[in-house]
């Protein structure tokens, strides 16, 4: 814990960003760059605060490293980012200033001291190392408070909350977010030879940013080396339309994926098939910024889903284009979590022409569905992409089996 010795108010806590996206940055150490005896604040007079009123001097006790490390992770999450263990970029910080406003809280009934409360402000100098590239530096301040009296004279909770707030402010800086959510590799235009497997895939229109429930991110998820799934039918036959949106039949049993734009869907949902027919569907589930729809029982032409995450440096393609690549896989990053399930995520280098309005699905050189776009947490963030096999695996665990599934051997 952390103590401030004999030399102690309320701060507001900023709103926490609910949606978190994986960042290509690992958490490093936060060190204390304050001399012992440095003035750290004061016990101040106030309503319900007992004396004596005097300055307090800084002294650190055991456990401060853990307090600051936990605050670093918490604050990044409040700012909508999830730090990725093992990433090449490392975020470290130095606590260079602190100011505490402390109160010896008295009981309104007995007029006796019940413990210490207060507020605090910290300033953190940050460094993001990205070998062999230049070091990136930032500085933020944060405030924290504790309304619950501390009976042991320690103020770790105030420091932790202030440190977390400083990290939250860092995570919302546009310059830092661009660094944290961009590819670790040198930015280059993405191009490759046309892919003949894409010739039969119909065009998918660009879509507005999807709205999805709270997503938290944890440690990296390893891909499974198993066979791809799909019925091998023409890929263009797997595309469906609802209004201006394009979806895809992702399971021969009649499960359809559609980006969730937050629009109110009718009941039933009429979908136009590739051959022009219109069939009714029902909403089966929603997660990760996608809607799962169920078609009537039968065998439907489904797109082949790539079961492994595409490898780093592999090119992906926008369905319906001329076959030139739209993205390159820059990194595998920590999976998104929703409704208790983890889905592997991808960090992509998008071609300049599609960066501002990225496609909601991308395929590999064989025309297999390889990436699904999630939502941006903040405007200007790169769009996160998820492995479609993980999304479909989650949907299958929360929806009843189709008639085809039930009769499958």
N, C-alpha and C positions, 0 to 999 in steps of 0.2 A: 504494500500500500504506500500511500504518499502522505507525507506530513509537512505542515508549515509551522515553524517554531517561533513563538513570541515576537513577533514584530507586528483582518478578515474582512441587503441588496438582492435584484432578481433579473435574469435575462430571459429573453424569449427564445423558444426553440422553433426553428424554421420548419415549414411543412416538409414532410418526408416524401420523396419520389417513390411511388409504389412499384413501378416497373423497373427491373434491373436487366442490364445487358452485359454479356461478358466483355471484358476489356483485355487487350493484349499487354497487360502490365501486371507484374508481380509485386507483392507487398514486401518492402525491405524494412530496415530498422528505423525507428524514430529515437534519436538521442537527445539528451538534455544538454543544452549549451548555456547553462546558467551557473554562475559561481555560488558556492555555499555562502549564505549570508546576504545574498542579493535581496533587496526589498521586493516582496511578493504581494503586498497589499496591506490590509489593515482590518482590525475589528472596529466597526463603526457604530455610531449611535443611531438608533432608529426605534420606532414604536415596537415594543416587545423585545428589545435587545438590551441585555444587561452588560454592565462594564466588567472589567476595565476596558477602555478603548485605546488601542495602541497599534503600532505597525507590527507586521510579521515578517520574518526572514525565511528565505527558501532553504529547505533541506529535504533531500530525497531519501526515502527508505526503500526497503526491499519490495519488489512487486511492481515498481513503476514501469518496467519494460513491458510487462504483460498488459497493464492498463492502457498504455499508449498503443500497443499492437492491436488490442481489441477495438480501441477507438478508431484506428485507421480503417479496419475492415467495416465497422459499423457506419462510419461517415461516408465511405465510398458507396455503400449500399443506399444510404439516404440520398445521395446524389445520383442514383440510378445506374451505378456501375458495380460490377462484381469483378474483383481482382482475380487473376488467373495464376495459381501457383506454377512456377517453372517457366513463366514467360521470359523472353529475352530482355525486355525492358523491366527495370526495377525502380519502384518509387520509394524513396527514403526521405526523411525529414529531420529537422533540428528545431527543438523548442527553444526559441531565443528570447521570449518575453512572456511574463505572466503578471496578472493583476487580479487579486482576490478582494472581494468585499464581503466580509464575514460578520456574522451576528451570533452572539450567545443567546439563543432563544430561551425566553422565560415562559413558564406555564401561566396561562391566564387565570387559573384557579389558585395555585399555590405560590405563584411569584418566584418559583425556584427554576434554576436552569434545567432545561430538558435536552440540551445538546446544541450543536453548531449547524447553522444553515448559511447559505450565501450564494453568491454568483462569482463567476470568474471569466477572465478574458485571456486568451493565449495568442501568440503570433508564431507561425511555423514557416520556416524557410524550407522549400521542397526542392528536390532534385530528381529528375528522371534520367537514369543512365541507359544508354542505348548503344553499347559497343558495336562497332568502332566509331559510331557517330558522336556528335557533340552532346554534351550534357545540357538538358533543358531545365531551367530554374523558374520557380514560381514562389510567391509569398501570399499567404492568406491569414486572416485572423478569425477566431471563433469564440463564441460565448457559451457558457454553460451554467447551470444552476442546480441546487439541491434544496428542495423545500422540506425534506425529511431530516429531522435533526440527527446529527452524527454524535453518538455518545462517547466515542473513543478519541475524539480530537483529530480525526483523519479526514482528508478532503479529496480522496481519490475520485469520488463520483463527480465532483465539480470539474476536476481536471479532465476526466474522461469525456464528459459531455462537451466541454469546450473544445477539446481536441477533435472529437467526432464532428463538431460543427465546422471547424476549420477544414477538415477533410471533405465535408459535404460541399463547402464553397469551392474547394479546388476541383471537385468532380463536376461542377456545373460551369467552370470556366471554358468558354468555347475553344481556346487554344489548347488546353489540356485534353479536352474530350476528343479533339481532332487527332491529337497524338495517341491517345489511349485506344481509340477505335479504328485507327488506320493500320494498314499492313506494316509489319516489321520490315518487310523488304523495301528496296528502293522503288518509289512509285514510277511505273512505266506503263505506257499504253498497252492494252491487252489486245493481241491479234494472233490469228492462226489461220491455217488453211481451212476452207469450208468443209463441213461435215456432211457427207452424203446421207447419213441416217436421219437428217432433219428435214429432208425435202418433203416428207408427207405430213409434217406437223403443222396444223393450222395456227394462224397468228393469235396471240393472246394480248388483248389491249392493256395498256398501262392502267394501274388502279390507284385509288387514293390510299393513304396509309391506313392499315387495318387497326382496329381497336380491340385489345385483348385484355384478359384478366391479369391480375398480379403475377409476375414471373420472377422467381428468384433463381440464382445461378450458383452452382456448387463446383466441385472439382472436376477436371476433365474426364470425359467418358470415352472408353475405348470402343472402337467399332468391332462388329462381329463379322467373321469371314464365313458368310452363309450365302446360299443361292439367292439371286434376284427373284422377285415375285412379279407375276403378271401373266396375261394369257397369250402374249405374242401377237395380238391383233394390231391392225393398222393404228398408229398413234393418233392420227387425225380423228379417227372414229371415237377416241376416248374423250374428246373435248366436248363440253356442254356450255350452254350460255343461259344466264339469267339476267335479263335486261342488258346493261352494258358490261357486265362482268362475265369473265370466262372461267369456268371450273374444269375439273378433270375427273373422270371415273377412275378411282384408285383401287378398286377391288371388283373382281368379276361378279361378286354377289350383289353389286349395285350400290356400293358406297362411293359417294361423290365428295370431293374436297372443293370448297369455295372460300375465297378470302373473306374475312369478316370485316366489313366496313362500318359496322354499327347500325346499318339500316334495318328497319322492321320488316321481317319476312312474312309474307302471307301464309295462310294454312289452307290447303297444301301449297308447296312452292313449285310453280310450273317451270320446267327446264326444257330447253330446246336441244335436241340431240344433233349430232353431226349430219344426219340424213334429213333434218328438217322437221322430224316429228317432235311433238310436245308431250311430255309425260309429267305426271305429278310426283312430287317427292315430299318427304317429311324430314324435319330437322331431327337428327339423332343426338348430336352433341356439339359443344363448342369448347375450344381450348387453343392456346398458343396463337391466337389471332386467326383461326380458321374455323369454318363451319363444316360439320359432317352431315351430309344429306343421305337419305336412304331412298333408292328407287324401288319400284315394285319387284317382287321376287322373280328371279330369272338369271340367265347368264348374260353379262354385259361386257362389251369390249373395253377392257381396262388397260391403262398405260402400265408399262413395266416400271416397277419401282426399284431403284438401286438400293441394295441392302447395306452396302458399305458406304461410309462417307468417302467422297472423292479425295484422292491424295493431294497433299500440298503441291502446288505448282501445276495441278491439272486444270485444263480449260473447261469451262461450261458455256452453254449456248442458250440463246433466247429462242424459244419455239417460234417458228414461222419466219425468222429472218433469213438472210441469204446464206447462213451457215457460218458466218464469221463469229468468232468467240465474243461473248459479252462480259465474261468474268474469268478470273483465275483464282483458285483457292490459295489464300495467303497463309492460313493457319487453321488448325483445329483448336477450338477454345472451349472453355467450360460449358457444360450443358445447361440449358434452361430448365426450370422446374415449374410444373403447373399441376395442380390436383394430385400431388404426391408422385409424379412421374418425371424422370429426367429425359430430355431429348438432346442429342448431340448437336452442337452449333458449329458454324463455319464462319470464318472471317474471309471476305472476298475482296479482291481488287476488281472493281467494276470499271468497264470502259467508260470514258468520259461522256459518251453520248447517252448512257442510261443511268449514270450515277444519281442524278436528281430525281429520276422517276423510274426506279429499278423494277424489273419484271417480278411478278409474284412467284413464278416458278422458273427453274432453269433445268436443262437436261444435259447429259453427258454426250460424248461423241457417238454413242450407240443409240441415242434417243431415249435413254432411261431417265425417269424423273430423279433428279439428284439433289435439288435444293429448293426449299420453300421459304419465301420471304416473310419475316415477322414484322413487327412494328418498330418504328423509331421511337426511342424514349423521349428525346428532345429534338426540336427542329434543327436540322443540320447534321444530326448523327448519321453515320453510315447505317444502311438497313441491315438488321441481323438476318441471317439465314439459318434454317434448321434442316437436319437430315429428315427426309420424308418418311423413311422406314420407321424412325422413332415416333414421329407424329401419328402414323397409322397404327403402330403397336399400342400406343396409349389409347387411341380411340377404340380399338378392339377390346381393350380391357374394361371400358366403361359403357359399352353398348352391347345389347344382346346379339348373338350370332345371327347371320342371315340364314335364309332357308338353304342356300348353297353351302354355307359353312356347316350347317347342321347335318347335311347329308354327305359331306366330304368324307373319304376314307381316313 
